[in-house]
Amino acid sequence: MSTREKLQEDFDVLEQEVHQHEIILFNDDVHTFDFVIDSLIDVCDHTPEQAEQCTYLVHYKGKCTVKTGEYDELKPRCTRLLNLGLSAEIV
């Protein structure tokens, strides 16, 4: 087995062990675009452009993944979105 094959094999194993979760934001008829954009910038560390794109996706598609990562990192962010009155869940 060559060194390159061994490194690739090690990388594949590490890649499989990391379980990524997502925060899904759902559409509602209550909050304004500006409120959702500002919330995503504040809570999810989005750029204004990212937040605007996600907001349009939520509006037109009904939902959008707004943050990906490990569960322990996402839980407080999702809680903050919920406390702001937004509809979100971790999957």
Biopython code that builds the backbone (N, CA, C, O; Angstrom):
import numpy as np
from Bio.PDB.StructureBuilder import StructureBuilder

atoms = [
    (1, "MET", "N", (0.854, -1.174, 0.000)),
    (1, "MET", "CA", (0.000, 0.000, 0.000)),
    (1, "MET", "C", (0.900, 1.237, 0.000)),
    (1, "MET", "O", (1.815, 1.346, 0.816)),
    (2, "SER", "N", (0.641, 2.145, -0.898)),
    (2, "SER", "CA", (1.448, 3.354, -0.970)),
    (2, "SER", "C", (1.043, 4.328, 0.141)),
    (2, "SER", "O", (-0.015, 4.200, 0.758)),
    (3, "THR", "N", (1.915, 5.295, 0.368)),
    (3, "THR", "CA", (1.638, 6.309, 1.388)),
    (3, "THR", "C", (0.385, 7.091, 1.037)),
    (3, "THR", "O", (-0.407, 7.420, 1.920)),
    (4, "ARG", "N", (0.198, 7.392, -0.236)),
    (4, "ARG", "CA", (-0.970, 8.165, -0.668)),
    (4, "ARG", "C", (-2.265, 7.388, -0.393)),
    (4, "ARG", "O", (-3.240, 7.963, 0.090)),
    (5, "GLU", "N", (-2.277, 6.087, -0.698)),
    (5, "GLU", "CA", (-3.463, 5.283, -0.434)),
    (5, "GLU", "C", (-3.771, 5.220, 1.057)),
    (5, "GLU", "O", (-4.934, 5.275, 1.458)),
    (6, "LYS", "N", (-2.732, 5.107, 1.875)),
    (6, "LYS", "CA", (-2.909, 5.050, 3.321)),
    (6, "LYS", "C", (-3.486, 6.361, 3.843)),
    (6, "LYS", "O", (-4.386, 6.348, 4.683)),
    (7, "LEU", "N", (-2.983, 7.486, 3.359)),
    (7, "LEU", "CA", (-3.501, 8.787, 3.792)),
    (7, "LEU", "C", (-4.958, 8.952, 3.371)),
    (7, "LEU", "O", (-5.771, 9.460, 4.143)),
    (8, "GLN", "N", (-5.291, 8.531, 2.165)),
    (8, "GLN", "CA", (-6.671, 8.631, 1.696)),
    (8, "GLN", "C", (-7.586, 7.760, 2.551)),
    (8, "GLN", "O", (-8.697, 8.169, 2.890)),
    (9, "GLU", "N", (-7.128, 6.576, 2.897)),
    (9, "GLU", "CA", (-7.914, 5.678, 3.737)),
    (9, "GLU", "C", (-8.151, 6.304, 5.113)),
    (9, "GLU", "O", (-9.270, 6.256, 5.624)),
    (10, "ASP", "N", (-7.127, 6.883, 5.711)),
    (10, "ASP", "CA", (-7.269, 7.546, 7.005)),
    (10, "ASP", "C", (-8.248, 8.710, 6.912)),
    (10, "ASP", "O", (-9.061, 8.911, 7.815)),
    (11, "PHE", "N", (-8.177, 9.472, 5.836)),
    (11, "PHE", "CA", (-9.061, 10.620, 5.646)),
    (11, "PHE", "C", (-10.509, 10.157, 5.526)),
    (11, "PHE", "O", (-11.401, 10.759, 6.124)),
    (12, "ASP", "N", (-10.753, 9.101, 4.766)),
    (12, "ASP", "CA", (-12.108, 8.591, 4.603)),
    (12, "ASP", "C", (-12.711, 8.162, 5.941)),
    (12, "ASP", "O", (-13.893, 8.396, 6.192)),
    (13, "VAL", "N", (-11.914, 7.543, 6.787)),
    (13, "VAL", "CA", (-12.398, 7.111, 8.093)),
    (13, "VAL", "C", (-12.744, 8.314, 8.957)),
    (13, "VAL", "O", (-13.788, 8.316, 9.608)),
    (14, "LEU", "N", (-11.904, 9.329, 8.979)),
    (14, "LEU", "CA", (-12.175, 10.528, 9.764)),
    (14, "LEU", "C", (-13.415, 11.244, 9.258)),
    (14, "LEU", "O", (-14.205, 11.762, 10.047)),
    (15, "GLU", "N", (-13.583, 11.274, 7.963)),
    (15, "GLU", "CA", (-14.716, 11.951, 7.363)),
    (15, "GLU", "C", (-16.034, 11.294, 7.780)),
    (15, "GLU", "O", (-17.027, 11.990, 7.992)),
    (16, "GLN", "N", (-16.052, 9.999, 7.898)),
    (16, "GLN", "CA", (-17.254, 9.269, 8.258)),
    (16, "GLN", "C", (-17.628, 9.456, 9.724)),
    (16, "GLN", "O", (-18.802, 9.318, 10.067)),
    (17, "GLU", "N", (-16.685, 9.763, 10.592)),
    (17, "GLU", "CA", (-16.949, 9.871, 12.020)),
    (17, "GLU", "C", (-17.605, 11.191, 12.414)),
    (17, "GLU", "O", (-18.216, 11.268, 13.480)),
    (18, "VAL", "N", (-17.498, 12.215, 11.598)),
    (18, "VAL", "CA", (-18.065, 13.525, 11.915)),
    (18, "VAL", "C", (-19.520, 13.553, 11.468)),
    (18, "VAL", "O", (-19.815, 13.412, 10.281)),
    (19, "HIS", "N", (-20.426, 13.735, 12.420)),
    (19, "HIS", "CA", (-21.853, 13.785, 12.121)),
    (19, "HIS", "C", (-22.291, 15.242, 12.101)),
    (19, "HIS", "O", (-22.303, 15.910, 13.135)),
    (20, "GLN", "N", (-22.646, 15.724, 10.932)),
    (20, "GLN", "CA", (-23.076, 17.096, 10.776)),
    (20, "GLN", "C", (-24.591, 17.181, 10.917)),
    (20, "GLN", "O", (-25.327, 16.318, 10.437)),
    (21, "HIS", "N", (-25.026, 18.212, 11.568)),
    (21, "HIS", "CA", (-26.450, 18.498, 11.718)),
    (21, "HIS", "C", (-26.736, 19.834, 11.049)),
    (21, "HIS", "O", (-25.815, 20.581, 10.715)),
    (22, "GLU", "N", (-28.005, 20.128, 10.856)),
    (22, "GLU", "CA", (-28.400, 21.378, 10.206)),
    (22, "GLU", "C", (-29.497, 22.059, 11.009)),
    (22, "GLU", "O", (-30.360, 21.406, 11.596)),
    (23, "ILE", "N", (-29.444, 23.390, 11.020)),
    (23, "ILE", "CA", (-30.583, 24.166, 11.513)),
    (23, "ILE", "C", (-31.431, 24.498, 10.295)),
    (23, "ILE", "O", (-30.959, 25.113, 9.339)),
    (24, "ILE", "N", (-32.674, 24.085, 10.346)),
    (24, "ILE", "CA", (-33.626, 24.384, 9.282)),
    (24, "ILE", "C", (-34.533, 25.507, 9.776)),
    (24, "ILE", "O", (-35.134, 25.400, 10.845)),
    (25, "LEU", "N", (-34.630, 26.578, 9.002)),
    (25, "LEU", "CA", (-35.521, 27.688, 9.313)),
    (25, "LEU", "C", (-36.756, 27.564, 8.432)),
    (25, "LEU", "O", (-36.648, 27.340, 7.226)),
    (26, "PHE", "N", (-37.934, 27.711, 9.042)),
    (26, "PHE", "CA", (-39.198, 27.556, 8.324)),
    (26, "PHE", "C", (-39.872, 28.901, 8.112)),
    (26, "PHE", "O", (-39.678, 29.840, 8.884)),
    (27, "ASN", "N", (-40.659, 28.977, 7.063)),
    (27, "ASN", "CA", (-41.381, 30.197, 6.724)),
    (27, "ASN", "C", (-42.510, 30.453, 7.722)),
    (27, "ASN", "O", (-43.094, 29.520, 8.273)),
    (28, "ASP", "N", (-42.799, 31.720, 7.941)),
    (28, "ASP", "CA", (-43.981, 32.111, 8.710)),
    (28, "ASP", "C", (-44.539, 33.385, 8.092)),
    (28, "ASP", "O", (-43.885, 34.024, 7.268)),
    (29, "ASP", "N", (-45.723, 33.740, 8.487)),
    (29, "ASP", "CA", (-46.367, 34.944, 7.956)),
    (29, "ASP", "C", (-46.321, 36.100, 8.942)),
    (29, "ASP", "O", (-47.074, 37.066, 8.813)),
    (30, "VAL", "N", (-45.433, 35.999, 9.930)),
    (30, "VAL", "CA", (-45.407, 36.978, 11.006)),
    (30, "VAL", "C", (-44.247, 37.952, 10.873)),
    (30, "VAL", "O", (-44.442, 39.162, 10.984)),
    (31, "HIS", "N", (-43.046, 37.443, 10.637)),
    (31, "HIS", "CA", (-41.839, 38.262, 10.690)),
    (31, "HIS", "C", (-41.502, 38.890, 9.344)),
    (31, "HIS", "O", (-41.760, 38.318, 8.285)),
    (32, "THR", "N", (-40.922, 40.075, 9.419)),
    (32, "THR", "CA", (-40.524, 40.783, 8.201)),
    (32, "THR", "C", (-39.210, 40.222, 7.666)),
    (32, "THR", "O", (-38.459, 39.557, 8.379)),
    (33, "PHE", "N", (-38.957, 40.507, 6.401)),
    (33, "PHE", "CA", (-37.690, 40.099, 5.804)),
    (33, "PHE", "C", (-36.525, 40.688, 6.587)),
    (33, "PHE", "O", (-35.552, 39.992, 6.880)),
    (34, "ASP", "N", (-36.622, 41.962, 6.924)),
    (34, "ASP", "CA", (-35.528, 42.630, 7.650)),
    (34, "ASP", "C", (-35.268, 41.973, 8.999)),
    (34, "ASP", "O", (-34.113, 41.819, 9.397)),
    (35, "PHE", "N", (-36.321, 41.586, 9.703)),
    (35, "PHE", "CA", (-36.154, 40.937, 11.006)),
    (35, "PHE", "C", (-35.423, 39.606, 10.852)),
    (35, "PHE", "O", (-34.499, 39.307, 11.608)),
    (36, "VAL", "N", (-35.842, 38.811, 9.869)),
    (36, "VAL", "CA", (-35.210, 37.507, 9.664)),
    (36, "VAL", "C", (-33.756, 37.684, 9.227)),
    (36, "VAL", "O", (-32.876, 36.966, 9.701)),
    (37, "ILE", "N", (-33.504, 38.618, 8.340)),
    (37, "ILE", "CA", (-32.127, 38.886, 7.894)),
    (37, "ILE", "C", (-31.264, 39.283, 9.083)),
    (37, "ILE", "O", (-30.179, 38.731, 9.271)),
    (38, "ASP", "N", (-31.727, 40.225, 9.881)),
    (38, "ASP", "CA", (-30.960, 40.670, 11.048)),
    (38, "ASP", "C", (-30.737, 39.526, 12.039)),
    (38, "ASP", "O", (-29.672, 39.427, 12.648)),
    (39, "SER", "N", (-31.739, 38.667, 12.198)),
    (39, "SER", "CA", (-31.613, 37.521, 13.109)),
    (39, "SER", "C", (-30.552, 36.551, 12.621)),
    (39, "SER", "O", (-29.748, 36.068, 13.418)),
    (40, "LEU", "N", (-30.532, 36.256, 11.333)),
    (40, "LEU", "CA", (-29.546, 35.334, 10.786)),
    (40, "LEU", "C", (-28.132, 35.895, 10.872)),
    (40, "LEU", "O", (-27.178, 35.155, 11.110)),
    (41, "ILE", "N", (-28.002, 37.190, 10.679)),
    (41, "ILE", "CA", (-26.686, 37.828, 10.819)),
    (41, "ILE", "C", (-26.213, 37.713, 12.262)),
    (41, "ILE", "O", (-25.057, 37.374, 12.517)),
    (42, "ASP", "N", (-27.102, 37.994, 13.198)),
    (42, "ASP", "CA", (-26.747, 37.976, 14.616)),
    (42, "ASP", "C", (-26.520, 36.564, 15.154)),
    (42, "ASP", "O", (-25.511, 36.307, 15.810)),
    (43, "VAL", "N", (-27.442, 35.659, 14.882)),
    (43, "VAL", "CA", (-27.416, 34.331, 15.494)),
    (43, "VAL", "C", (-26.513, 33.352, 14.751)),
    (43, "VAL", "O", (-25.780, 32.583, 15.374)),
    (44, "CYS", "N", (-26.564, 33.381, 13.429)),
    (44, "CYS", "CA", (-25.840, 32.384, 12.631)),
    (44, "CYS", "C", (-24.552, 32.912, 12.008)),
    (44, "CYS", "O", (-23.886, 32.200, 11.257)),
    (45, "ASP", "N", (-24.205, 34.145, 12.317)),
    (45, "ASP", "CA", (-22.989, 34.777, 11.781)),
    (45, "ASP", "C", (-22.985, 34.831, 10.251)),
    (45, "ASP", "O", (-21.935, 34.695, 9.624)),
    (46, "HIS", "N", (-24.156, 35.030, 9.661)),
    (46, "HIS", "CA", (-24.246, 35.168, 8.211)),
    (46, "HIS", "C", (-23.750, 36.546, 7.779)),
    (46, "HIS", "O", (-23.797, 37.506, 8.548)),
    (47, "THR", "N", (-23.278, 36.626, 6.550)),
    (47, "THR", "CA", (-23.044, 37.930, 5.942)),
    (47, "THR", "C", (-24.422, 38.470, 5.543)),
    (47, "THR", "O", (-25.377, 37.697, 5.464)),
    (48, "PRO", "N", (-24.545, 39.757, 5.295)),
    (48, "PRO", "CA", (-25.845, 40.279, 4.859)),
    (48, "PRO", "C", (-26.361, 39.581, 3.593)),
    (48, "PRO", "O", (-27.563, 39.354, 3.455)),
    (49, "GLU", "N", (-25.465, 39.248, 2.685)),
    (49, "GLU", "CA", (-25.869, 38.582, 1.440)),
    (49, "GLU", "C", (-26.385, 37.170, 1.719)),
    (49, "GLU", "O", (-27.403, 36.758, 1.163)),
    (50, "GLN", "N", (-25.679, 36.428, 2.582)),
    (50, "GLN", "CA", (-26.119, 35.077, 2.942)),
    (50, "GLN", "C", (-27.491, 35.123, 3.599)),
    (50, "GLN", "O", (-28.379, 34.341, 3.260)),
    (51, "ALA", "N", (-27.652, 36.034, 4.532)),
    (51, "ALA", "CA", (-28.909, 36.138, 5.264)),
    (51, "ALA", "C", (-30.058, 36.481, 4.325)),
    (51, "ALA", "O", (-31.153, 35.933, 4.455)),
    (52, "GLU", "N", (-29.814, 37.380, 3.386)),
    (52, "GLU", "CA", (-30.850, 37.766, 2.427)),
    (52, "GLU", "C", (-31.232, 36.578, 1.538)),
    (52, "GLU", "O", (-32.415, 36.332, 1.301)),
    (53, "GLN", "N", (-30.233, 35.845, 1.049)),
    (53, "GLN", "CA", (-30.511, 34.681, 0.205)),
    (53, "GLN", "C", (-31.316, 33.628, 0.964)),
    (53, "GLN", "O", (-32.281, 33.079, 0.433)),
    (54, "CYS", "N", (-30.921, 33.348, 2.207)),
    (54, "CYS", "CA", (-31.652, 32.367, 3.016)),
    (54, "CYS", "C", (-33.082, 32.818, 3.263)),
    (54, "CYS", "O", (-34.008, 32.007, 3.235)),
    (55, "THR", "N", (-33.261, 34.098, 3.502)),
    (55, "THR", "CA", (-34.594, 34.632, 3.763)),
    (55, "THR", "C", (-35.499, 34.453, 2.543)),
    (55, "THR", "O", (-36.667, 34.091, 2.683)),
    (56, "TYR", "N", (-34.966, 34.703, 1.359)),
    (56, "TYR", "CA", (-35.758, 34.492, 0.141)),
    (56, "TYR", "C", (-36.064, 33.012, -0.070)),
    (56, "TYR", "O", (-37.171, 32.661, -0.478)),
    (57, "LEU", "N", (-35.094, 32.142, 0.203)),
    (57, "LEU", "CA", (-35.348, 30.707, 0.076)),
    (57, "LEU", "C", (-36.440, 30.253, 1.037)),
    (57, "LEU", "O", (-37.325, 29.484, 0.664)),
    (58, "VAL", "N", (-36.372, 30.732, 2.276)),
    (58, "VAL", "CA", (-37.400, 30.387, 3.257)),
    (58, "VAL", "C", (-38.768, 30.870, 2.780)),
    (58, "VAL", "O", (-39.761, 30.150, 2.892)),
    (59, "HIS", "N", (-38.814, 32.076, 2.256)),
    (59, "HIS", "CA", (-40.081, 32.649, 1.807)),
    (59, "HIS", "C", (-40.683, 31.872, 0.639)),
    (59, "HIS", "O", (-41.875, 31.567, 0.637)),
    (60, "TYR", "N", (-39.854, 31.554, -0.351)),
    (60, "TYR", "CA", (-40.376, 30.926, -1.565)),
    (60, "TYR", "C", (-40.402, 29.398, -1.523)),
    (60, "TYR", "O", (-41.236, 28.783, -2.187)),
    (61, "LYS", "N", (-39.515, 28.780, -0.763)),
    (61, "LYS", "CA", (-39.458, 27.316, -0.704)),
    (61, "LYS", "C", (-40.086, 26.751, 0.579)),
    (61, "LYS", "O", (-40.365, 25.555, 0.659)),
    (62, "GLY", "N", (-40.306, 27.606, 1.573)),
    (62, "GLY", "CA", (-40.917, 27.156, 2.817)),
    (62, "GLY", "C", (-39.926, 26.825, 3.916)),
    (62, "GLY", "O", (-40.285, 26.804, 5.093)),
    (63, "LYS", "N", (-38.676, 26.566, 3.539)),
    (63, "LYS", "CA", (-37.653, 26.271, 4.530)),
    (63, "LYS", "C", (-36.281, 26.380, 3.879)),
    (63, "LYS", "O", (-36.148, 26.390, 2.655)),
    (64, "CYS", "N", (-35.257, 26.462, 4.741)),
    (64, "CYS", "CA", (-33.889, 26.580, 4.250)),
    (64, "CYS", "C", (-32.928, 26.172, 5.367)),
    (64, "CYS", "O", (-33.161, 26.474, 6.537)),
    (65, "THR", "N", (-31.852, 25.487, 4.997)),
    (65, "THR", "CA", (-30.785, 25.200, 5.953)),
    (65, "THR", "C", (-30.005, 26.488, 6.161)),
    (65, "THR", "O", (-29.477, 27.055, 5.205)),
    (66, "VAL", "N", (-29.928, 26.956, 7.407)),
    (66, "VAL", "CA", (-29.252, 28.219, 7.678)),
    (66, "VAL", "C", (-27.911, 28.053, 8.388)),
    (66, "VAL", "O", (-27.117, 28.992, 8.442)),
    (67, "LYS", "N", (-27.654, 26.856, 8.934)),
    (67, "LYS", "CA", (-26.374, 26.615, 9.603)),
    (67, "LYS", "C", (-26.139, 25.116, 9.668)),
    (67, "LYS", "O", (-27.062, 24.347, 9.934)),
    (68, "THR", "N", (-24.900, 24.703, 9.425)),
    (68, "THR", "CA", (-24.508, 23.300, 9.484)),
    (68, "THR", "C", (-23.355, 23.167, 10.463)),
    (68, "THR", "O", (-22.478, 24.029, 10.516)),
    (69, "GLY", "N", (-23.355, 22.094, 11.235)),
    (69, "GLY", "CA", (-22.260, 21.870, 12.167)),
    (69, "GLY", "C", (-22.586, 20.767, 13.141)),
    (69, "GLY", "O", (-23.522, 19.992, 12.940)),
    (70, "GLU", "N", (-21.807, 20.704, 14.193)),
    (70, "GLU", "CA", (-22.028, 19.703, 15.227)),
    (70, "GLU", "C", (-23.192, 20.144, 16.118)),
    (70, "GLU", "O", (-23.427, 21.335, 16.321)),
    (71, "TYR", "N", (-23.902, 19.163, 16.637)),
    (71, "TYR", "CA", (-25.118, 19.431, 17.407)),
    (71, "TYR", "C", (-24.877, 20.408, 18.559)),
    (71, "TYR", "O", (-25.667, 21.328, 18.774)),
    (72, "ASP", "N", (-23.792, 20.206, 19.292)),
    (72, "ASP", "CA", (-23.519, 21.059, 20.463)),
    (72, "ASP", "C", (-23.301, 22.523, 20.075)),
    (72, "ASP", "O", (-23.575, 23.423, 20.869)),
    (73, "GLU", "N", (-22.818, 22.761, 18.875)),
    (73, "GLU", "CA", (-22.631, 24.137, 18.396)),
    (73, "GLU", "C", (-23.959, 24.732, 17.934)),
    (73, "GLU", "O", (-24.199, 25.927, 18.104)),
    (74, "LEU", "N", (-24.813, 23.906, 17.355)),
    (74, "LEU", "CA", (-26.062, 24.393, 16.774)),
    (74, "LEU", "C", (-27.173, 24.603, 17.805)),
    (74, "LEU", "O", (-28.018, 25.480, 17.627)),
    (75, "LYS", "N", (-27.182, 23.823, 18.863)),
    (75, "LYS", "CA", (-28.277, 23.888, 19.842)),
    (75, "LYS", "C", (-28.500, 25.296, 20.399)),
    (75, "LYS", "O", (-29.638, 25.764, 20.394)),
    (76, "PRO", "N", (-27.454, 25.996, 20.883)),
    (76, "PRO", "CA", (-27.723, 27.349, 21.401)),
    (76, "PRO", "C", (-28.167, 28.325, 20.311)),
    (76, "PRO", "O", (-28.941, 29.244, 20.578)),
    (77, "ARG", "N", (-27.685, 28.131, 19.100)),
    (77, "ARG", "CA", (-28.108, 29.013, 18.003)),
    (77, "ARG", "C", (-29.582, 28.787, 17.674)),
    (77, "ARG", "O", (-30.335, 29.742, 17.482)),
    (78, "CYS", "N", (-29.984, 27.527, 17.610)),
    (78, "CYS", "CA", (-31.378, 27.217, 17.325)),
    (78, "CYS", "C", (-32.282, 27.752, 18.443)),
    (78, "CYS", "O", (-33.362, 28.277, 18.172)),
    (79, "THR", "N", (-31.851, 27.620, 19.660)),
    (79, "THR", "CA", (-32.616, 28.133, 20.792)),
    (79, "THR", "C", (-32.794, 29.648, 20.676)),
    (79, "THR", "O", (-33.873, 30.173, 20.947)),
    (80, "ARG", "N", (-31.743, 30.336, 20.279)),
    (80, "ARG", "CA", (-31.843, 31.797, 20.107)),
    (80, "ARG", "C", (-32.840, 32.156, 19.010)),
    (80, "ARG", "O", (-33.619, 33.097, 19.160)),
    (81, "LEU", "N", (-32.816, 31.403, 17.899)),
    (81, "LEU", "CA", (-33.786, 31.663, 16.824)),
    (81, "LEU", "C", (-35.212, 31.439, 17.333)),
    (81, "LEU", "O", (-36.114, 32.226, 17.046)),
    (82, "LEU", "N", (-35.402, 30.366, 18.085)),
    (82, "LEU", "CA", (-36.731, 30.085, 18.639)),
    (82, "LEU", "C", (-37.167, 31.174, 19.618)),
    (82, "LEU", "O", (-38.334, 31.567, 19.630)),
    (83, "ASN", "N", (-36.238, 31.661, 20.433)),
    (83, "ASN", "CA", (-36.553, 32.726, 21.386)),
    (83, "ASN", "C", (-36.928, 34.034, 20.686)),
    (83, "ASN", "O", (-37.635, 34.871, 21.249)),
    (84, "LEU", "N", (-36.445, 34.197, 19.452)),
    (84, "LEU", "CA", (-36.821, 35.375, 18.657)),
    (84, "LEU", "C", (-38.187, 35.198, 18.000)),
    (84, "LEU", "O", (-38.692, 36.112, 17.349)),
    (85, "GLY", "N", (-38.777, 34.029, 18.171)),
    (85, "GLY", "CA", (-40.082, 33.759, 17.608)),
    (85, "GLY", "C", (-40.057, 33.118, 16.236)),
    (85, "GLY", "O", (-41.103, 32.951, 15.609)),
    (86, "LEU", "N", (-38.869, 32.758, 15.762)),
    (86, "LEU", "CA", (-38.758, 32.103, 14.464)),
    (86, "LEU", "C", (-38.984, 30.606, 14.619)),
    (86, "LEU", "O", (-38.802, 30.049, 15.702)),
    (87, "SER", "N", (-39.375, 29.969, 13.543)),
    (87, "SER", "CA", (-39.596, 28.521, 13.546)),
    (87, "SER", "C", (-38.361, 27.839, 12.988)),
    (87, "SER", "O", (-38.002, 28.035, 11.827)),
    (88, "ALA", "N", (-37.708, 27.029, 13.830)),
    (88, "ALA", "CA", (-36.473, 26.367, 13.416)),
    (88, "ALA", "C", (-36.346, 25.037, 14.146)),
    (88, "ALA", "O", (-36.922, 24.840, 15.217)),
    (89, "GLU", "N", (-35.584, 24.133, 13.548)),
    (89, "GLU", "CA", (-35.291, 22.865, 14.195)),
    (89, "GLU", "C", (-33.935, 22.359, 13.733)),
    (89, "GLU", "O", (-33.428, 22.760, 12.686)),
    (90, "ILE", "N", (-33.358, 21.473, 14.533)),
    (90, "ILE", "CA", (-32.093, 20.838, 14.181)),
    (90, "ILE", "C", (-32.396, 19.443, 13.649)),
    (90, "ILE", "O", (-33.131, 18.675, 14.270)),
    (91, "VAL", "N", (-31.823, 19.129, 12.498)),
    (91, "VAL", "CA", (-31.975, 17.780, 11.934)),
    (91, "VAL", "C", (-30.618, 17.167, 11.714)),
    (91, "VAL", "O", (-30.522, 16.033, 11.245)),
]
sb = StructureBuilder()
sb.init_structure("model")
sb.init_model(0)
sb.init_chain("A")
sb.init_seg("    ")
for serial, (resi, resn, name, xyz) in enumerate(atoms, 1):
    if name == "N":
        sb.init_residue(resn, " ", resi, " ")
    sb.init_atom(name, np.array(xyz, "f"), 0.0, 1.0, " ", f" {name:<3s}", serial, name[0])
structure = sb.get_structure()
